């Protein structure tokens, strides 16, 4: 089994990212995760089917709607939604998926791993790993 630090390094080496569950609501982890990528100078796209924009950036309904393919996706959704997001990630050719704490389901993890994705789940949070500042 690959150490989680190596999985995270692979994830963070991507040229661009998406945050599924991104939000303008400052109390939501989807907001904090999106802000964290921006604080670290990462190219990141917000994905939220119920939002037009997040922090003034165009929000996309799903991964297939992004203007370019992304290699790494952070997921901050309820577990039942995460399972659909994994299907979308596989279809979009995503290589790395980070199921943030609370978004995981065993079915989503198993499906992503079976499809050959680099999966981070059940462990660290992006906010702690990169360092988030309000």
ZIBEL-V751999 format. One record per residue. N is the residue number from 1. RES is the residue in one letter. SS is DSSP state (alpha for helix, beta for strand, coil for the rest). OMEGA is omega in whole degrees, 0 to 359 (999 if undefined). BURIAL is + if it has 16 or more other C-alpha atoms within 10 Angstrom, else -. Layout:
<<N:RES:SS:OMEGA:BURIAL> <N:RES:SS:OMEGA:BURIAL>>
This chain:
<<1:X:coil:182:-> <2:X:coil:178:-> <3:X:coil:184:-> <4:X:alpha:177:-> <5:X:alpha:178:-> <6:X:alpha:177:-> <7:X:alpha:180:+> <8:X:alpha:178:+> <9:X:alpha:178:-> <10:X:alpha:180:-> <11:X:alpha:186:+> <12:X:alpha:179:+> <13:X:coil:182:-> <14:X:coil:179:+> <15:X:coil:180:-> <16:X:coil:188:+> <17:X:beta:170:+> <18:X:beta:174:+> <19:X:beta:177:+> <20:X:beta:187:+> <21:X:coil:177:+> <22:X:coil:186:+> <23:X:coil:172:+> <24:X:coil:181:+> <25:X:coil:185:-> <26:X:coil:181:-> <27:X:coil:183:-> <28:X:coil:178:-> <29:X:alpha:175:+> <30:X:alpha:176:+> <31:X:alpha:183:+> <32:X:alpha:179:+> <33:X:alpha:179:+> <34:X:alpha:179:+> <35:X:alpha:181:+> <36:X:alpha:177:+> <37:X:alpha:181:+> <38:X:alpha:178:-> <39:X:alpha:182:-> <40:X:coil:174:-> <41:X:coil:181:-> <42:X:coil:172:+> <43:X:coil:188:-> <44:X:beta:179:+> <45:X:beta:175:+> <46:X:beta:177:+> <47:X:beta:178:+> <48:X:coil:183:+> <49:X:coil:181:-> <50:X:coil:181:-> <51:X:coil:173:+> <52:X:coil:180:-> <53:X:beta:171:+> <54:X:beta:184:+> <55:X:coil:179:-> <56:X:coil:178:-> <57:X:beta:177:-> <58:X:beta:176:-> <59:X:beta:183:+> <60:X:beta:185:+> <61:X:coil:182:+> <62:X:coil:183:+> <63:X:alpha:180:+> <64:X:alpha:182:-> <65:X:alpha:182:-> <66:X:coil:181:+> <67:X:coil:176:-> <68:X:coil:177:-> <69:X:coil:174:-> <70:X:coil:179:+> <71:X:coil:187:+> <72:X:beta:182:+> <73:X:beta:170:+> <74:X:beta:183:+> <75:X:beta:178:+> <76:X:coil:181:+> <77:X:coil:174:+> <78:X:coil:184:-> <79:X:alpha:180:+> <80:X:alpha:177:-> <81:X:alpha:180:+> <82:X:alpha:180:+> <83:X:alpha:176:+> <84:X:alpha:179:-> <85:X:alpha:178:+> <86:X:alpha:176:+> <87:X:alpha:180:-> <88:X:alpha:180:-> <89:X:alpha:178:+> <90:X:alpha:181:+> <91:X:alpha:182:-> <92:X:alpha:178:+> <93:X:coil:178:-> <94:X:coil:180:+> <95:X:coil:186:+> <96:X:beta:178:+> <97:X:beta:182:+> <98:X:beta:178:+> <99:X:beta:183:+> <100:X:coil:182:+> <101:X:coil:182:+> <102:X:coil:180:-> <103:X:coil:189:+> <104:X:coil:163:+> <105:X:coil:181:+> <106:X:alpha:179:-> <107:X:alpha:179:-> <108:X:alpha:180:+> <109:X:alpha:181:+> <110:X:alpha:181:-> <111:X:alpha:180:+> <112:X:alpha:179:+> <113:X:alpha:180:-> <114:X:alpha:179:-> <115:X:coil:177:-> <116:X:coil:178:-> <117:X:coil:170:+> <118:X:beta:186:+> <119:X:beta:172:+> <120:X:beta:182:+> <121:X:coil:175:+> <122:X:coil:183:+> <123:X:coil:188:-> <124:X:coil:177:+> <125:X:coil:177:+> <126:X:alpha:183:+> <127:X:alpha:179:+> <128:X:alpha:183:-> <129:X:alpha:180:-> <130:X:alpha:184:-> <131:X:alpha:182:-> <132:X:coil:178:+> <133:X:coil:179:-> <134:X:coil:999:->>
